[in-house]
Amino acid sequence: MDPFDHFSPQALTFLSDLKAHNDKTWFAAHKQVYEQEIKEPAKGFALAMSAALSTTTGRAHHAKIYRIHRDIRFSKDKTPYNTHIHLSFAPEEGGPNAPMWFFGLGLERLSLGCGVFQFDKDGLTAFRAQMAGDKGAALIALTTRLQDTGLRVSAPALKRVPSGFDKDHPHAEALRRKGFSAWKDISDTGFVTQPDLVTRTVSEMTPLREVFDFLSDIA
C-alpha cells in the first residue's frame, strides 16, 4: 500500500452515486470502485491519523473505521449502505470513557469532532459528581468559549437536572449532560481530496484539543 496522502475526487463521486443508487445490485457492480477509492484509502488514513494524533497528544491512539453497511434491523429506512465515511480515534489506554476524535465525511460537509458521545453507567456517575463541583463551572465556560469561536457543541441530553441534585443547581447545564462533544464543520468536502490531508486535519482539530484535555482529566 502506498503511503496515504489524500482521498481522490472519485471517492466523493462514489458516495454521491451511492445515494442515488443505494441498493445491493448497484453496490455489487461498483464494489471494486468502493474498495479502491474508499475502503483501502480509509485504512491508510486511519493508520496515518492514529500516528499523527499519538504524536500530537503524547498518547498512543488506535482507529476504528465504521462499516458502510447500515444496521437496518430497527430502522424504517431500509437502504443498505451508509453514504458517508466515518472514523474515530481513541487513546489505547484511555478506558471506555476516554474522549475520542471523530472524522465524518458526508455528502454535504466534513465534520471533525472530539468528545464522549455518552458515558457508561460508572462513567456518568463520576462525571456528574465532578460536574456538581468546580469542573461543572469549567465545562460551562469551555462550552461558551467553543461556541464563541464558531464550533458546534452537543446539547445536554436531559431537560431537567437528574435526581440527586438540586433542580436549581448553578451547574445545571453540565449536570444535564450524558456526554460532551464539540465539532468543527467544513462545508467544502473537497478538503479531503487535497494533498497532505492528515496534517491539515490535525491542524483543523487544534481548537478541539481543549475538549480532549478536559475530558481526559475526568475520564
C-alpha positions in Angstrom: 0.0 0.0 0.0 1.3 3.4 -1.0 1.6 5.9 1.9 -1.7 7.7 2.3 -1.9 11.4 1.3 -5.5 12.2 0.5 -8.8 10.8 -0.8 -9.5 11.0 -4.5 -12.3 13.0 -6.1 -13.7 9.6 -7.2 -14.4 8.8 -3.6 -16.8 11.8 -3.4 -18.3 10.8 -6.7 -18.9 7.2 -5.4 -20.7 8.4 -2.3 -22.9 10.7 -4.3 -23.7 7.9 -6.8 -24.4 5.5 -3.9 -27.0 7.9 -2.5 -28.8 7.8 -5.9 -28.4 4.0 -6.2 -28.5 2.7 -2.7 -29.2 -1.0 -3.4 -27.2 -4.2 -3.3 -27.2 -4.7 -7.1 -25.6 -1.4 -7.8 -23.1 -1.7 -5.0 -22.1 -5.2 -6.2 -21.4 -3.8 -9.7 -19.3 -1.0 -8.2 -17.6 -2.8 -5.3 -14.2 -2.5 -6.9 -14.5 1.3 -7.0 -15.6 1.2 -3.4 -12.6 -0.8 -2.3 -10.1 1.2 -4.4 -11.4 4.7 -3.7 -12.8 4.4 -0.2 -12.0 1.1 1.7 -8.3 0.9 1.1 -7.6 4.7 1.4 -9.6 4.8 4.6 -7.3 2.1 6.1 -4.2 4.2 5.1 -5.8 7.3 6.6 -6.6 5.5 9.8 -3.0 4.4 10.3 -1.6 7.9 9.4 -4.0 9.8 11.6 -3.5 7.5 14.5 0.2 8.1 14.3 -0.3 11.8 14.0 -2.6 12.0 17.0 -0.3 9.9 19.0 2.5 12.4 18.3 0.3 15.4 18.9 -1.2 14.3 22.2 1.7 12.2 23.5 -0.7 9.2 23.9 -0.9 6.2 21.6 -4.1 6.1 19.6 -5.9 3.4 17.6 -8.5 3.9 14.9 -11.9 2.5 14.1 -13.4 2.6 10.6 -17.2 2.4 10.7 -18.9 -0.1 8.3 -20.5 1.1 5.1 -23.3 -1.4 5.7 -26.2 0.1 7.7 -27.9 -1.7 10.6 -31.4 -1.7 9.3 -33.0 -4.1 11.8 -34.9 -1.4 13.7 -35.0 1.3 11.1 -37.8 2.4 8.8 -35.1 3.3 6.3 -34.1 0.1 4.7 -31.4 1.4 2.4 -28.5 -1.0 3.0 -25.5 1.4 2.8 -24.2 4.5 4.6 -23.3 7.3 2.2 -20.5 8.7 4.4 -17.0 7.8 5.7 -16.8 7.7 9.5 -13.7 7.1 11.6 -12.9 7.5 15.3 -9.5 7.6 17.1 -9.2 6.8 20.7 -6.3 6.6 23.2 -5.2 3.0 23.5 -5.1 3.1 27.3 -8.0 5.5 27.9 -10.7 3.1 29.0 -14.3 3.1 28.0 -15.0 6.8 28.9 -11.9 8.4 27.3 -12.5 11.1 24.8 -12.2 10.2 21.1 -11.6 12.1 17.9 -14.1 11.9 15.1 -13.8 12.2 11.3 -17.1 12.2 9.4 -17.2 12.8 5.7 -20.7 13.1 4.4 -22.2 14.4 1.1 -22.6 17.9 2.3 -19.8 18.5 4.8 -16.8 17.2 6.7 -17.3 17.1 10.5 -14.3 16.9 12.8 -15.1 16.3 16.4 -13.8 15.4 19.8 -15.5 14.1 22.9 -17.6 11.4 24.5 -20.9 10.6 22.9 -22.3 9.0 26.1 -20.6 7.9 29.3 -21.3 4.4 30.6 -23.1 3.9 33.9 -20.0 4.3 36.1 -18.5 7.0 33.9 -21.7 9.0 34.1 -21.8 8.7 37.9 -18.2 10.0 38.1 -18.9 12.7 35.5 -21.9 14.1 37.4 -20.0 14.1 40.7 -17.4 16.3 39.1 -20.0 18.5 37.3 -21.5 19.3 40.7 -18.2 20.9 41.7 -15.7 23.2 40.1 -15.4 21.1 37.0 -19.0 21.9 36.2 -18.3 25.6 36.1 -15.2 24.9 33.9 -17.3 22.8 31.4 -19.9 25.6 31.1 -17.1 28.1 30.5 -15.5 25.8 28.0 -18.8 25.4 26.1 -19.1 29.2 25.8 -15.5 29.6 24.5 -16.0 26.9 21.9 -19.3 28.3 20.7 -17.8 31.8 20.5 -15.2 30.5 18.1 -17.8 29.0 15.8 -17.6 25.4 16.9 -20.7 23.3 17.3 -21.3 21.8 20.8 -23.6 18.9 21.6 -26.7 19.8 23.5 -27.5 18.4 27.0 -29.4 15.2 26.8 -31.8 15.9 29.6 -34.3 18.6 30.0 -34.1 18.6 33.8 -31.3 18.1 36.3 -31.0 14.4 37.2 -32.3 13.2 40.6 -30.0 13.6 43.5 -29.1 17.2 42.6 -30.8 20.5 43.3 -33.1 21.3 40.4 -31.7 24.9 40.5 -28.1 23.8 40.7 -25.8 26.5 39.3 -24.2 23.9 37.1 -27.5 22.6 35.7 -26.3 22.8 32.1 -23.4 20.5 32.8 -25.4 18.1 35.0 -28.0 17.6 32.3 -25.4 16.1 30.0 -24.7 12.4 29.5 -21.7 13.1 27.3 -19.9 16.1 25.7 -18.6 16.7 22.3 -17.6 19.6 20.1 -17.4 19.8 16.3 -15.8 21.8 13.5 -17.8 21.6 10.3 -16.1 22.2 6.9 -18.6 22.8 4.2 -16.2 22.1 1.3 -15.9 18.3 1.1 -13.1 18.8 -1.4 -11.0 19.4 1.7 -10.3 15.6 1.7 -9.1 15.5 -1.9 -6.2 18.0 -1.3 -2.6 16.9 -0.5 -1.4 16.3 3.0 -4.8 15.5 4.4 -3.5 14.2 7.7 -1.5 17.3 8.6 -4.4 19.6 7.6 -6.9 17.6 9.6 -4.8 17.6 12.7 -4.4 21.4 12.3 -8.2 21.9 11.9 -8.7 19.8 15.1 -6.4 22.0 17.2 -9.3 24.0 18.7 -10.8 20.7 19.9 -7.7 19.8 21.9 -9.1 21.6 25.0 -12.0 19.2 24.9 -9.7 16.2 24.7 -7.6 17.5 27.7 -10.6 18.4 29.8 -12.4 15.1 29.4 -9.1 13.2 29.8 -8.8 14.7 33.2 -12.2 13.4 34.3 -12.2 10.0 32.5 
